[in-house]
Amino acid sequence: MGRLVKDKFLICLLLLTVCFGYVMWLTMTSDRSEMSVSRGVLDLSGWDYDNNSLMSLDGEWEFYASRLLEPGSSEITEKARSYIQVPGKWDGLQDGEGGTMRGNGFGTYRLVIKNAPVGMSLAIAKNYARFADKLYIDGALVGESGETGVSKDRYTPRNVPYAAYFQSRSGELEVLLQVSNFDFKNGGITDSLVFGLGKEMQIQKTFLTGLEIMGTIVLLIFALINISLYIWFHRDSLLLLFGSFFLFFTVSIFTNGERLFLQLLPAVSFEVAFKIKVISTFMAPALLFYISWSLVRQSRIRILFFVYALILTVYCIGVVFLPFRIYSGIQDILYAGITFIYLVLVGYLLTSYVRERYGLLDKRQFQFYFAAAWSLLLLGINVILGNQIMTTRLLNYVAVLLFLIFISMLLIHQFVGTYTAMKKLTKQLQLADRMKDEFLLITSHELNTPLNGIMNVSRALLKEPFKKSSEKELKDKLQMIRNTAYRMSNMVNDIIDSVRIKDGKLPVERRAVDLATCVSVVMEVFGYMAKGKNTQLISRIDPEARYVYADEKRLMQVLYNALNFSLKHNQDGSVVIGSGRKGEMVGIRIHAENGLSGPAQRAPDAEAEETAETGGFSVGLSVAKELVELMEGTFIPSAEGVEVFMPAADHDGATEEIPANDDGEPQQPVLADLFESKSTAGKTAKILIASADPVDVEHLYGMLTTEGFEASCAGTNKEAYSRVTRMDRPDLVLLDVMLPDENGYELCRRIRDHFTQAELPILLISSRWTSAEIEAGIAAGGSDFVTRPLDPGEIRVRINTLLSMKRLVKEAAVNEMAFLRSQIKPHFLYNALGTIMSLCYTDGVRAGELLSIFSRYLRIIFHLDNTEETVKLSKEMELIQAYADIEQARFGDRVRFEVDVDKELYGCQVMPLTIEPLVENAIRHGVSKKLSGGTVKLTIKKDGEYVRVVVEDDGTGMTPEQVSAILDSGRREHGVGFRNIMRRVAHMTGKPPVVESEKGKGTTVTIWLPLVYSS
């Protein structure tokens, strides 16, 4: 009960019911006689038309039975006059001559309105008068519906609502309304006539007409949507039923109320029009009851809905063939029955809602359906009360509007729910399709990689003469082929077993199994993988926990998957497989010790969850867990490794000694040993293999060394980056995008911060070759792209292409540098010769000294080997001093040059023309442009593993904008250029030059060079 009290839906429905009932009670109890008609007269002397512009002409009208009077008729006499209540029926009325009126008959209503506003537009709205009428006001015919007559042959029924507009000329109006009925069992005016201002009347009529048109359009749209869905998409009978219901309800609204159907189609006969009206009015609830019968599954009351729906359907069939005067006789009974069934339906829906029995609908759909049925119940009650002249017809519009709102919400919720379900299903199908594609892709890759490894190792064996290969090398390679094939076989078995486990058809044959033997076989298979990870495999099987009760084949599969996971996330350490007895169970633990684990080191279950979330495919650990549980064991993954508990088994040989090597532990050669025997000699291209996949490393190393390249390997991002940034960096990098610690893309970006594509090409290795993968690789700075399985021919071609491009670019750069070095600036040569020539006239001795210095400078320039990448610092200093002496001779005391060089550094190697341009710029652009001259100081000191070079002057200096301009790599400059020096120095040391300058005070430039001595 407490839940019902808090149910917001029931509370809202109760409030709406109370509001609707209150309005009905007000209309039934309101005093409508305030301006009511009394004995055929309405006095408007107290009419406040500003606040009450429309009023009902209800009350006591004059009535002349069996007479169709016209204005000014002499038959308007006291003897013929009687009084009748409007609205009301004339059945049984006593006329002035003692006669009794029947339902079929005719008569004239008369009303005199006194004190009507003069000169104002007035109107009278006639709604329903059965079944033909004529309206006269002050002797003028202002409206009619059908043709009134004194007999059935002379009258034409129609009964269409209309409004008549007029003006009062004298303040008194005579209203005559002729009415004839020869078709329906009851006659008279069944709805109030409304009198009021013409403008307000027009507004009300427009509003009611617009309301009906809106309801018609909305319901027609619903009908078309449901029928279209039934025809084109889904053959659900419920869609057809709802579509038919909305269609009949649409026609019902169009033919009732303002009866727009009769107004818009006046040529349609009365019989046809009312057949359409009656059929639509009764078929709509019939279909609703049938829909309710379809939705209600477990209640006996559903038969009531079906029976009454059948009755209404039979009645509508009869309407098609019978005339109006016959089939209209039982309409009131059917209306009452419909209201009763609505009441039963609402009661049943309320009970079902309380019991949370929603049938084929969900809760929200059931609420809207319940509210729609409730609004139709209110409509039926108001129609019955309205026929008894107790309530207003406007409440019918309110009930219909509520029905439209609730049924719209039902359909919207249904369509949105269907769309959401379809969207969810579409996503699931897309995910399933993507998972299928990814499964096929990964499976193909995982199968192709071992196969490709077998082919590469086999090719290496075939190409290498057997006489040059030791027996151990041959056995190692054959063992790798065997182990790779075994790994591939296990992978296929995992896939097959995952399907068998899902279908419940995986056979398990449990018996006593020697755990030590299983572990030794698994360690032998994974020996090559452990070598590639620089990892040792250690067996610590307790003799007291050596035998377990399991399926040997499945146990091997579990150990394989668990060890594969541990090796995958361990580097440079050891993986221990140990066992221990715990009661009736044997615990098997596989964990890493003293290893370097990156971010990938985490619990297996976490990895499995992430794989599932991303829609990936992983069967290894999940299959292992299922297999252990099938063998009545427990599989516990953790951040440290994997623990497996299996039932212990008794065995006579349980105390046998477990084989071990000399150290007591099976040792595995490390990665360095693997490559130590494959070192290459000679000055060949150096290639760095940056990959953590030992199979790929082995294949690539063998292929590259066979081709004559000098290959080296790095298993982590950190190691690869340190190899690249050393002085003896490789000529090309083969980079696996799945490198541990960071992905290969990030390492590629870091490398590109220091080296261009031409300086250090990078060949990316990926498992997939999609457009997104290629775009990501190129955007990260990759030079080219290869995919697994690795094809030696393709890799060979791509490597040679990249190295050729690098060589061509380097040769072009060297030639350009040689050309720049070989040129002497014309203005410097002209100035130097001009200075010497002037000294010949004034100071012959000084001119001779200057000629000697100038010749030494030219000798140094001409004897430079333009192809050398480095020269000794002493040679660079000799060139600098020669240049400084020439400039001092030219400018005299205006140029002062100071040198502070660590003598121990004269033997180190530096790039030629790296320091000299800095001194030249300081003299030419710094102190020489200053009238008072200045001092240029060159300082060269050791700074850790670098040589720090500082060139400072107290010349003219530069503005911050000028400093930014020379540091801007986007601007070009003639000659060697400061930017070229800056780029070359930054590549060698990773430390960019620093420029500090202040306008008018001087400039200081600091660069760092690598501290390298010639070998």
ROZA-842545 format. One line per 2 residues: number of its first residue (from 0); their letters; for each residue y, z, x of C-alpha. Coordinates in steps of 0.25 Angstrom, whole numbers. Example, Ala and Ser with C-alpha at 12.3 -4.5 7.8 and 13.67 -1.06 7.14 Angstrom:
BEGIN
0	AS	-18/31/49  -4/29/55
***
This chain:
BEGIN
0	MG	0/0/0  9/3/11
2	RL	7/-11/17  11/-17/4
4	VK	24/-9/3  28/-14/17
6	DK	24/-28/14  37/-36/15
8	FL	32/-48/7  28/-40/-5
10	IC	41/-32/-4  49/-45/-4
12	LL	41/-51/-16  43/-38/-24
14	LL	58/-39/-22  59/-53/-26
16	TV	51/-50/-39  60/-38/-42
18	CF	72/-47/-40  67/-59/-48
20	GY	62/-49/-59  76/-42/-59
22	VM	83/-56/-61  73/-59/-73
24	WL	76/-45/-79  91/-48/-78
26	TM	90/-61/-85  82/-55/-96
28	TS	90/-43/-98  104/-48/-95
30	DR	114/-48/-107  116/-63/-109
32	SE	123/-61/-122  136/-57/-115
34	MS	141/-71/-118  129/-75/-127
36	VS	129/-84/-139  130/-76/-153
38	RG	128/-84/-166  131/-97/-160
40	VL	144/-93/-153  147/-90/-138
42	DL	161/-84/-135  166/-87/-121
44	SG	178/-78/-122  173/-68/-112
46	WD	166/-79/-103  170/-76/-88
48	YD	166/-90/-83  171/-87/-69
50	NN	160/-77/-67  149/-82/-77
52	SL	151/-97/-77  137/-100/-84
54	MS	131/-93/-96  119/-94/-105
56	LD	121/-98/-119  111/-88/-124
58	GE	112/-82/-138  112/-85/-152
60	WE	115/-100/-155  117/-107/-169
62	FY	104/-115/-172  103/-125/-182
64	AS	88/-127/-184  82/-141/-187
66	RL	96/-147/-186  102/-156/-175
68	LE	116/-153/-177  128/-161/-170
70	PG	142/-157/-168  150/-155/-181
72	SS	137/-156/-190  139/-150/-204
74	EI	125/-144/-203  131/-132/-194
76	TE	131/-123/-206  128/-108/-208
78	KA	115/-111/-216  109/-120/-205
80	RS	113/-111/-194  104/-101/-187
82	YI	104/-94/-174  95/-95/-162
84	QV	94/-88/-148  96/-97/-136
86	PG	88/-99/-128  76/-97/-138
88	KW	66/-105/-146  69/-109/-161
90	DG	55/-107/-165  54/-99/-178
92	LQ	69/-99/-180  74/-98/-194
94	DG	84/-108/-198  95/-107/-208
96	EG	87/-113/-219  75/-104/-217
98	GT	67/-113/-209  59/-110/-196
100	MR	61/-117/-183  48/-122/-176
102	GN	47/-126/-161  48/-140/-164
104	GF	61/-143/-171  76/-145/-168
106	GT	89/-138/-170  103/-136/-165
108	YR	109/-125/-157  124/-122/-159
110	LV	134/-114/-150  149/-111/-151
112	IK	155/-107/-138  169/-101/-140
114	NA	180/-98/-130  174/-108/-120
116	PV	183/-112/-108  192/-124/-111
118	GM	193/-135/-102  182/-130/-92
120	SL	169/-138/-89  158/-131/-96
122	AI	143/-134/-97  131/-130/-105
124	AK	117/-131/-98  105/-134/-107
126	NY	92/-131/-101  80/-131/-110
128	AR	80/-134/-125  67/-139/-131
130	FA	66/-151/-131  78/-160/-134
132	DK	93/-156/-136  107/-161/-137
134	LY	119/-153/-133  133/-154/-140
136	ID	145/-147/-136  158/-148/-145
138	GA	152/-160/-152  149/-168/-139
140	LV	134/-171/-134  134/-165/-120
142	GE	119/-165/-117  105/-168/-122
144	SG	91/-168/-118  81/-177/-126
146	ET	84/-181/-140  85/-171/-151
148	GV	79/-175/-165  74/-169/-178
150	SK	60/-174/-176  50/-177/-164
152	DR	52/-192/-166  67/-191/-165
154	YT	68/-181/-153  66/-183/-138
156	PR	62/-171/-130  68/-169/-115
158	NV	73/-155/-113  81/-158/-100
160	PY	92/-147/-95  106/-152/-94
162	AA	120/-147/-94  132/-151/-102
164	YF	146/-150/-97  159/-150/-106
166	QS	172/-143/-109  178/-135/-120
168	RS	190/-140/-127  193/-129/-137
170	GE	186/-117/-131  175/-118/-142
172	LE	162/-126/-140  151/-130/-149
174	VL	137/-132/-143  126/-139/-151
176	LQ	112/-141/-145  102/-149/-153
178	VS	87/-146/-149  74/-153/-153
180	NF	60/-149/-150  48/-156/-155
182	DF	39/-154/-143  38/-140/-139
184	KN	33/-128/-147  46/-121/-145
186	GG	60/-126/-147  74/-121/-144
188	IT	82/-118/-132  73/-112/-121
190	DS	84/-109/-110  98/-104/-110
192	LV	110/-114/-111  120/-111/-100
194	FG	135/-113/-103  146/-112/-92
196	LG	156/-119/-83  152/-133/-80
198	KE	154/-132/-65  145/-119/-64
200	MQ	134/-126/-73  134/-138/-64
202	IQ	132/-129/-52  120/-122/-59
204	KT	114/-135/-63  115/-141/-49
206	FL	109/-128/-43  97/-128/-52
208	TG	95/-143/-50  96/-142/-35
210	LE	87/-130/-35  76/-138/-43
212	IM	78/-150/-34  76/-141/-21
214	GT	64/-135/-27  58/-149/-30
216	IV	61/-154/-17  55/-142/-9
218	LL	42/-142/-18  41/-157/-17
220	IF	41/-156/-1  31/-145/-2
222	AL	22/-154/-11  23/-166/-2
224	IN	21/-158/11  8/-152/6
226	IS	3/-165/0  6/-172/12
228	LY	-1/-162/21  -13/-163/12
230	IW	-14/-178/12  -10/-181/27
232	FH	-15/-169/35  -24/-158/29
234	RD	-32/-160/16  -30/-146/12
236	SL	-31/-145/-4  -21/-133/-3
238	LL	-10/-143/2  -13/-152/-9
240	LF	-12/-141/-19  1/-135/-14
242	GS	7/-149/-13  3/-152/-28
244	FF	8/-138/-32  22/-141/-26
246	LF	22/-155/-32  20/-149/-46
248	FT	30/-138/-44  40/-148/-39
250	VS	39/-156/-52  39/-143/-60
252	IF	53/-140/-54  58/-154/-56
254	TN	54/-154/-71  58/-140/-75
256	GE	71/-132/-73  82/-142/-74
258	RL	71/-153/-76  76/-162/-66
260	FL	64/-172/-69  69/-174/-83
262	QL	84/-176/-78  81/-186/-67
264	LP	70/-193/-75  76/-195/-89
266	AV	67/-207/-92  54/-198/-91
268	SF	49/-195/-105  48/-180/-110
270	EV	33/-180/-110  31/-185/-96
272	AF	42/-176/-90  37/-164/-97
274	KI	22/-167/-93  27/-168/-79
276	KV	34/-155/-80  23/-147/-87
278	IS	12/-153/-77  20/-149/-65
280	TF	24/-135/-71  9/-131/-73
282	MA	2/-139/-62  11/-131/-51
284	PA	5/-117/-55  -9/-123/-58
286	LL	-9/-128/-43  -4/-115/-38
288	FY	-15/-108/-46  -25/-117/-40
290	IS	-19/-115/-26  -20/-100/-28
292	WS	-35/-102/-33  -37/-109/-20
294	LV	-31/-99/-11  -38/-87/-18
296	RQ	-52/-86/-13  -58/-72/-17
298	SR	-52/-68/-30  -57/-70/-44
300	IR	-43/-72/-49  -43/-86/-42
302	IL	-50/-91/-54  -38/-88/-63
304	FF	-29/-97/-54  -39/-108/-55
306	VY	-41/-107/-70  -27/-107/-73
308	AL	-24/-119/-63  -34/-126/-71
310	IL	-28/-123/-84  -15/-128/-80
312	TV	-20/-141/-74  -28/-144/-87
314	YC	-15/-141/-95  -7/-151/-85
316	IG	-18/-162/-88  -16/-159/-103
318	VV	-1/-161/-101  -3/-175/-96
320	FL	-9/-180/-109  -3/-171/-120
322	PF	11/-171/-126  21/-161/-123
324	RI	21/-154/-136  6/-151/-134
326	YS	5/-147/-120  18/-139/-120
328	GI	12/-129/-131  5/-120/-120
330	QD	15/-121/-109  19/-106/-112
332	IL	5/-101/-111  3/-109/-98
334	YA	16/-103/-92  11/-89/-95
336	GI	-2/-92/-89  4/-97/-76
338	TF	13/-85/-75  1/-76/-77
340	IY	-7/-83/-66  5/-82/-57
342	LV	5/-67/-60  -10/-67/-57
344	LV	-8/-75/-44  3/-66/-39
346	GY	-5/-54/-42  -17/-59/-35
348	LL	-8/-64/-23  -2/-50/-22
350	TS	-16/-43/-22  -21/-53/-11
352	YV	-8/-51/-3  -10/-36/-4
354	RE	-25/-37/0  -21/-47/11
356	RY	-30/-58/6  -22/-71/8
358	GL	-33/-81/6  -30/-94/13
360	LD	-16/-91/16  -10/-82/27
362	KR	-2/-70/23  12/-77/24
364	QF	7/-89/16  1/-79/6
366	QF	14/-72/4  22/-85/1
368	YF	11/-89/-8  12/-76/-15
370	AA	27/-77/-16  26/-91/-22
372	AW	17/-87/-33  25/-75/-36
374	SL	38/-84/-38  30/-93/-47
376	LL	26/-80/-55  41/-77/-56
378	LG	44/-91/-61  33/-90/-72
380	IN	38/-77/-77  52/-82/-78
382	VI	48/-95/-85  41/-87/-95
384	LG	53/-78/-97  62/-89/-97
386	NQ	55/-96/-108  57/-83/-116
388	IM	72/-84/-113  71/-71/-105
390	TT	75/-76/-91  83/-87/-84
392	RL	78/-100/-79  85/-98/-66
394	LN	74/-88/-61  64/-99/-62
396	YV	72/-106/-51  72/-93/-43
398	AV	57/-92/-44  55/-107/-40
400	LL	64/-105/-28  56/-93/-24
402	FL	43/-101/-26  49/-112/-17
404	IF	53/-102/-6  39/-95/-6
406	IS	31/-108/-6  40/-114/4
408	ML	38/-103/13  23/-104/11
410	LI	22/-118/14  31/-116/26
412	HQ	23/-105/31  10/-113/29
414	FV	16/-126/36  22/-117/48
416	GT	8/-110/49  1/-123/49
418	YT	10/-129/59  9/-117/68
420	AM	-6/-117/67  -6/-132/70
422	KK	3/-129/82  -5/-118/87
424	LT	-18/-127/85  -11/-138/92
426	KQ	-8/-129/104  -22/-124/104
428	LQ	-27/-138/104  -17/-142/115
430	LA	-21/-130/123  -36/-133/121
432	DR	-34/-147/125  -26/-143/137
434	MK	-36/-133/141  -47/-144/140
436	DE	-39/-153/149  -36/-142/158
438	FL	-51/-138/158  -55/-152/161
440	LI	-44/-153/172  -48/-140/179
442	TS	-63/-142/177  -61/-156/183
444	HE	-53/-150/194  -62/-139/197
446	LN	-74/-148/197  -67/-159/205
448	TP	-62/-150/216  -76/-145/221
450	LN	-81/-160/219  -69/-165/228
452	GI	-72/-154/238  -86/-158/239
454	MN	-82/-173/241  -72/-169/251
456	VS	-81/-160/259  -92/-171/258
458	RA	-82/-181/263  -78/-173/275
460	LL	-93/-171/279  -96/-186/278
462	KE	-83/-190/286  -86/-180/297
464	PF	-97/-183/307  -109/-174/306
466	KK	-110/-173/321  -96/-167/322
468	SS	-98/-157/311  -105/-144/314
470	EK	-117/-139/305  -108/-127/300
472	EL	-97/-137/296  -106/-145/288
474	KD	-113/-133/281  -99/-128/278
476	KL	-95/-141/271  -108/-142/264
478	QM	-107/-128/259  -93/-131/254
480	IR	-99/-143/246  -110/-134/240
482	NT	-101/-122/237  -90/-132/230
484	AY	-101/-138/222  -106/-124/218
486	RM	-92/-120/214  -91/-133/205
488	SN	-104/-130/199  -100/-116/195
490	MV	-88/-121/189  -95/-130/180
492	ND	-105/-119/176  -93/-110/172
494	II	-88/-121/163  -101/-123/157
496	DS	-104/-108/156  -90/-106/149
498	VR	-94/-115/138  -108/-109/137
500	IK	-102/-95/136  -93/-99/125
502	DG	-105/-105/117  -113/-93/120
504	KL	-124/-101/127  -123/-96/141
506	PV	-137/-92/146  -138/-79/154
508	ER	-151/-75/162  -149/-61/167
510	RA	-158/-55/178  -157/-48/191
512	VD	-147/-55/201  -144/-52/215
514	LA	-129/-51/216  -129/-52/231
516	TC	-135/-66/231  -126/-71/220
518	VS	-114/-66/228  -118/-72/241
520	VV	-120/-86/234  -106/-85/228
522	ME	-100/-81/241  -106/-93/248
524	VF	-101/-102/237  -87/-96/238
526	GY	-87/-96/254  -79/-109/255
528	MA	-69/-104/245  -67/-91/252
530	KG	-65/-98/265  -53/-106/259
532	KN	-47/-93/253  -49/-86/267
534	TQ	-57/-76/260  -70/-68/263
536	LI	-81/-66/253  -87/-52/254
538	SR	-100/-48/247  -102/-33/244
540	ID	-114/-32/235  -119/-18/234
542	PE	-135/-18/236  -135/-8/224
544	AR	-128/-18/216  -134/-31/220
546	YV	-142/-35/208  -136/-38/194
548	YA	-142/-42/180  -136/-55/178
550	DE	-138/-70/177  -138/-75/191
552	KR	-131/-88/188  -121/-82/180
554	LM	-118/-71/190  -116/-81/201
556	QV	-106/-88/191  -98/-75/189
558	LY	-98/-72/204  -93/-86/207
560	NA	-81/-85/197  -77/-71/201
562	LN	-77/-75/216  -70/-88/213
564	FS	-59/-80/206  -58/-70/218
566	LK	-57/-81/228  -47/-88/220
568	HN	-37/-77/221  -39/-72/235
570	QD	-34/-77/248  -37/-71/263
572	GS	-46/-60/259  -60/-57/254
574	VV	-67/-57/241  -78/-46/239
576	IG	-90/-47/230  -96/-33/228
578	SG	-105/-26/219  -108/-11/215
580	RK	-117/-4/205  -111/3/193
582	GE	-122/9/185  -130/-2/178
584	MV	-120/-12/182  -117/-19/195
586	GI	-102/-22/198  -98/-35/205
588	RI	-84/-35/210  -77/-48/216
590	HA	-63/-44/222  -54/-48/233
592	EN	-51/-40/245  -39/-41/255
594	GL	-35/-54/250  -22/-61/248
596	SG	-21/-63/233  -9/-70/227
598	PA	-3/-70/213  -16/-76/208
600	QR	-24/-63/211  -26/-57/197
602	AP	-36/-53/188  -46/-64/183
604	DA	-43/-61/168  -28/-62/170
606	EA	-31/-76/176  -40/-80/165
608	EE	-29/-75/155  -19/-84/161
610	TA	-28/-96/162  -31/-94/147
612	ET	-16/-93/144  -12/-105/151
614	GG	-23/-113/145  -31/-115/157
616	FS	-46/-115/159  -54/-104/167
618	VG	-68/-101/166  -72/-94/178
620	LS	-70/-80/176  -71/-81/161
622	VA	-85/-87/163  -88/-76/173
624	KE	-84/-65/163  -92/-71/152
626	LV	-105/-73/161  -104/-58/165
628	EL	-103/-53/151  -115/-62/147
630	ME	-123/-55/158  -119/-41/152
632	GT	-109/-39/163  -94/-36/164
634	FI	-84/-45/171  -71/-38/175
636	PS	-59/-46/181  -48/-39/188
638	AE	-37/-41/198  -45/-37/210
640	GV	-57/-46/206  -69/-47/197
642	EV	-79/-36/193  -92/-40/187
644	FM	-102/-29/182  -117/-34/179
646	PA	-129/-26/175  -137/-21/188
648	AD	-151/-26/190  -162/-19/198
650	HD	-169/-27/209  -179/-23/220
652	GA	-170/-30/231  -157/-22/227
654	TE	-156/-16/240  -158/-28/248
656	EI	-147/-30/259  -136/-40/255
658	PA	-134/-51/266  -121/-50/273
660	ND	-115/-56/286  -113/-49/299
662	DG	-101/-42/294  -107/-38/282
664	EP	-98/-47/273  -99/-62/271
666	QQ	-87/-67/279  -81/-81/275
668	PV	-73/-89/285  -58/-90/281
670	LA	-49/-101/279  -44/-102/293
672	DL	-58/-103/298  -60/-115/289
674	FE	-49/-123/295  -50/-118/309
676	SK	-61/-128/312  -53/-139/306
678	ST	-40/-138/314  -35/-152/318
680	AG	-28/-155/331  -17/-165/334
682	KT	-3/-168/329  -7/-172/315
684	AK	0/-170/301  -2/-156/297
686	IL	-5/-153/282  -5/-140/276
688	IA	-16/-137/265  -10/-127/255
690	SA	-21/-123/246  -29/-111/242
692	DP	-41/-120/237  -51/-119/248
694	VD	-58/-132/243  -46/-140/244
696	VE	-42/-134/257  -56/-137/263
698	HL	-55/-152/257  -41/-154/262
700	YG	-42/-148/275  -55/-156/278
702	ML	-48/-169/273  -35/-167/281
704	TT	-42/-163/294  -51/-175/293
706	EG	-39/-184/291  -33/-178/304
708	FE	-22/-169/298  -19/-155/303
710	AS	-22/-147/290  -19/-132/288
712	CA	-21/-123/276  -14/-113/268
714	GT	-19/-105/256  -7/-99/250
716	NK	8/-102/248  13/-93/258
718	EA	4/-98/269  7/-113/265
720	YS	22/-110/265  21/-103/279
722	RV	14/-115/285  24/-125/279
724	TR	36/-117/284  31/-116/299
726	MD	36/-125/310  23/-132/311
728	RP	23/-135/296  13/-145/290
730	DL	17/-160/288  11/-159/273
732	VL	6/-149/264  -5/-150/254
734	LD	-1/-140/243  -10/-134/232
736	VM	-2/-131/220  -11/-120/216
738	LP	-9/-112/230  -10/-97/228
740	DE	2/-87/228  12/-98/223
742	NG	8/-111/217  10/-123/226
744	YE	22/-129/219  30/-116/223
746	LC	26/-118/238  30/-133/237
748	RR	44/-129/232  45/-119/244
750	IR	41/-129/254  51/-139/248
752	DH	62/-129/250  60/-132/265
754	FT	54/-146/267  56/-159/260
756	QA	46/-168/255  47/-176/268
758	EL	46/-164/277  34/-158/271
760	PI	26/-166/260  18/-157/250
762	LL	5/-163/244  2/-154/231
764	IS	-12/-152/227  -15/-149/212
766	SR	-26/-148/202  -19/-157/192
768	WT	-11/-170/192  -2/-169/180
770	SA	12/-174/179  17/-159/178
772	EI	9/-155/190  15/-167/198
774	EA	29/-164/193  28/-150/197
776	GI	22/-153/211  33/-164/214
778	AA	44/-154/209  39/-143/218
780	GG	41/-153/230  27/-159/232
782	SD	26/-172/239  13/-177/232
784	FV	2/-172/223  -13/-172/224
786	TR	-23/-166/214  -37/-160/214
788	PL	-48/-164/217  -42/-168/230
790	DP	-44/-183/234  -44/-184/249
792	GE	-40/-198/249  -28/-195/240
794	IR	-24/-183/248  -25/-191/261
796	VR	-16/-202/256  -6/-193/250
798	IN	-5/-185/263  -3/-197/272
800	TL	7/-202/262  15/-189/263
802	LS	14/-188/278  18/-202/280
804	MK	31/-200/271  34/-188/279
806	RL	32/-195/292  41/-206/288
808	VK	52/-197/283  51/-189/295
810	EA	52/-201/304  65/-206/296
812	AV	71/-192/298  68/-192/313
814	NE	74/-206/314  86/-202/307
816	MA	88/-190/315  86/-198/328
818	FL	96/-208/323  106/-197/321
820	RS	103/-190/334  105/-203/342
822	QI	119/-205/336  131/-199/343
824	KP	143/-198/334  153/-209/337
826	HF	165/-200/336  159/-189/345
828	LY	156/-200/356  170/-206/354
830	NA	177/-192/355  168/-188/367
832	LG	172/-201/375  186/-200/371
834	TI	187/-186/376  181/-190/390
836	MS	190/-202/391  202/-194/389
838	LC	197/-184/399  196/-195/409
840	YT	211/-196/410  214/-181/410
842	DG	202/-174/416  192/-182/423
844	VR	183/-171/427  182/-166/413
846	AG	179/-180/408  168/-181/417
848	EL	162/-168/412  163/-172/398
850	LS	156/-186/401  145/-178/408
852	IF	144/-169/395  144/-181/386
854	SR	134/-188/394  125/-176/393
856	YL	127/-176/378  123/-191/377
858	RI	111/-189/386  106/-178/377
860	IF	108/-186/364  102/-198/370
862	HL	90/-191/375  86/-183/362
864	DN	73/-187/357  76/-191/343
866	TE	62/-189/338  61/-174/343
868	ET	61/-164/332  65/-153/341
870	VK	72/-151/355  74/-139/364
872	LS	86/-130/361  91/-132/375
874	KE	92/-147/373  99/-145/360
876	ME	109/-135/367  111/-146/378
878	LI	116/-156/367  125/-145/360
880	QA	131/-141/373  134/-156/377
882	YA	141/-158/364  149/-145/365
884	DI	154/-149/378  159/-163/374
886	EQ	166/-157/362  172/-146/371
888	AR	177/-157/380  183/-164/368
890	FG	190/-152/362  192/-143/374
892	DR	195/-129/371  195/-131/356
894	VR	180/-131/356  172/-120/361
896	FE	157/-119/361  149/-107/363
898	VD	133/-106/365  124/-94/363
900	VD	110/-98/364  98/-90/367
902	KE	92/-96/380  78/-93/376
904	LY	79/-103/364  83/-115/373
906	GC	68/-119/373  66/-118/358
908	QV	65/-131/350  76/-135/340
910	MP	79/-148/332  88/-157/339
912	LT	102/-159/334  101/-146/326
914	IE	111/-137/333  120/-148/339
916	PL	125/-153/326  129/-139/322
918	VE	137/-137/335  143/-151/333
920	NA	148/-148/319  154/-135/323
922	IR	162/-142/334  166/-154/326
924	HG	169/-148/313  172/-134/316
926	VS	180/-131/329  185/-145/333
928	KK	192/-146/319  200/-133/322
930	LS	213/-135/330  210/-123/338
932	GG	196/-126/340  185/-116/340
934	TV	171/-111/345  157/-116/342
936	KL	146/-106/345  131/-109/346
938	TI	122/-98/345  106/-99/346
940	KK	98/-87/345  83/-83/341
942	DG	82/-78/327  67/-73/325
944	EY	59/-86/324  71/-95/323
946	VR	83/-99/332  96/-96/325
948	VV	107/-106/329  122/-103/325
950	VE	134/-112/327  147/-106/324
952	DD	161/-111/325  175/-106/322
954	GT	180/-119/318  186/-124/304
956	GM	174/-119/296  170/-124/282
958	TP	172/-120/268  160/-116/259
960	EQ	160/-129/252  159/-136/266
962	VS	147/-127/270  140/-130/257
964	AI	142/-145/259  135/-145/272
966	LD	124/-137/267  122/-146/255
968	SG	110/-154/257  114/-164/246
970	RR	126/-169/255  124/-179/266
972	EH	130/-179/280  130/-189/292
974	GV	123/-186/305  113/-175/307
976	GF	120/-166/298  120/-151/296
978	RN	112/-153/283  101/-160/291
980	IM	101/-148/301  100/-138/290
982	RR	88/-144/283  80/-146/296
984	VA	83/-132/300  80/-126/287
986	HM	66/-133/287  62/-128/300
988	TG	66/-113/298  68/-112/283
990	KP	82/-106/286  94/-114/282
992	PV	107/-115/291  118/-105/288
994	VE	132/-110/288  144/-100/288
996	SE	158/-106/288  172/-102/284
998	KG	184/-111/284  193/-109/296
1000	KG	183/-99/303  171/-107/307
1002	TT	157/-110/304  143/-104/308
1004	VT	130/-112/306  117/-105/308
1006	IW	103/-112/309  89/-107/312
1008	LP	79/-115/320  65/-112/322
1010	LV	61/-105/335  52/-115/341
1012	YS	48/-118/356  42/-131/361
1014	S	27/-129/363
***
